[in-house]
Amino acid sequence: MVSNPQPETLHLNSDEANGYPNSPLPVLIYRQVLDVSDAEKRADTFESMFKQHGWQPAWRYHLYDFDHFHSTAHEALGIFRGQARARLGGPDGQEVMLYPGDVLVLPAGVGHASLEADDDFCMVGAYPPGQDPEIERGDPAQLAETQARVAAVATPSTTPVGGPLTPLWK
């Protein structure tokens, strides 16, 4: 496990035409957080690490192949098996590659979808305590209401991989 990893940051503007609020907070992409060769051990380690830093592991699954977001929760994704080409920010968003050992921290409202993935691609998903995600798709007519929900989501004090979140989410 990498101690005090530094993330890549990705800033995404609101996609008003498609109804994706995104966030003024950056997406955090931690590369190669874990150097565990066994995928199941990697998944267990992600779950332990997330829980230790106050993010509750909720599932092991793939990334949906349709653009969606969560206006009621921030989300941590720990890739434990396979790789994927994902899109962040909604239908007109930016593409990123995800590899085993990577962690993505998505602020509430950020669109995400799998564009292409290995058959065995799988992640651990986690959320801060008290935050329950709803799966939402962009609706331009509801954008103002969605942006208000996103703005009301509390920011946790720590990242799911350790260290304070506030300096990264200014």
N, C-alpha and C positions, 0 to 999 in steps of 0.2 A: 504494500500500500504506500502511495506517495504521501508524505506528510506536507501539509500546507501547500497543496497544489494551487497554481495560478490559472484561472480560467481565461479562455478566449471569450470575448464579449461580442454580442451581435445586437445592434439596435434596429428595431423594426417600427416603422410608422404605422398609424392606423390605416386600414384598407377600407375606406368609406364606401367605395363602389361595390365591394363584395360583403360589407357588413362585418368585417373582422376588426375588433377593437385594438388588438395587439396591446402594447404597453409602453409607457415612457421608460420603464425599467428594462435593462438589457437582459437578453437570454445569456446564460452562463454555460459555456461548454468546457468541461474538464476532460482533458485527454489522458488516457492511460492511467486512471486513478488506481486501478488494481492490476497487479501482475500475477494473477492466479491462473494457472493453465487449465484447471478443471472447471467447466462451465457451471456445474451445480454448486461447487464450492464458491465460485465467483458470485453467484446469485445469493447464497447464504451470507457471504461477506458484505455484499451491498446492503442486504436487509439489516444486518447487525450495525453497520456503519451509519445508515440512515437513522435507525432507531436511536443510536447513541447520541446523535446530533439533533434529536427532537423532531425528526420527520418520520411519520408512521408508514411502514411498508403496507401496501394494500393489495397488490396483485403481481403476478408474473404472466406476461402476455406479449403479443407483438404490438406494433404500431398500426393503428387503423389506416386503411388506404384511402380515406377521404379526409378532406380538410375539416378540422373541428377545433374547438377551444373550450376552456373552462373559465367562466366568469366569476366563479365562487371559490376558487382554490389555485394556489401555486402548485406546481408539479415537479417532482424530481424523477428522472428516468435513468436507471443504471443498466447499460447494455451488457448482458452477460453471455450472449451467444449469437454468433452470426454478425453480419453487417448489413447496413441499409443506407439507401440514399433517401433522405427525408427533405420535406419542404417545411420551412418555418415562416409564419406570417400570413398564411392564407393562400388562396389560389394564385396570387401574383407575388408570392414570397420568394425567399432565398433558399437555395438548396445547400444541404450539408451532408457529409458522409458521417456515419456513426459506426464505431468499431467496438469490439469487446473491450471492456475496461473503461469506456467513456461514461461520463455522467452529464446529462443535460438538466439544467434548472430553468424551467419555463415560468415566467411570471404569469399570473392570472391574465387571461385574455389573448394570449399568444396562440395563433393558429399553428397546427402541426398535422402532418400527414406523411405516410410512407409512399414513396414513388416507386421504389424497387427494393426488394429485400431478399436475402438468402432464405431458403425454405425453413431453416431452423432459427431465424432471427428471433430473439426474445429479450425482454427487459423486465426489470423490477420497477414498479411505480410506487411512489410515496408522496405523502402530503403532510403539511404541518397539522398539528393537533387542532381539531374543531373545524377543519376545512374539508368539505365534501364536494367533489367535482360533479358538475352536470355536463353531459356531452352536448355541446351546442354547435350549430353551424351558422355561418354568417347570414344575417338578415338586415339589409340596409335600413329598413323601416324601424328596426329595434335598436339601432346602434347607440343612440343616446342613453337609453335605459341600460344597455349592456355595459357601456363605458362607466356608468355610475356604479354598477355592481362591481366591476373590476377595481375601481378606485377605492372601494370600501373594504377590500380584502386586506387583512392585517399582514404585515411583513414579519416573518419569523426573525429571531435574533441571530440564528446561525445558519450556515449553509448545510446542506445534507452531507457534505464531505468534511466538515469541520471548519472552524474559523468564523469570524463575524460576517454577517451578510450586509449590514448597513453600509460599509465602505464601498461595496460592489454595486449596491442598488441605491444610488444617489438620485 
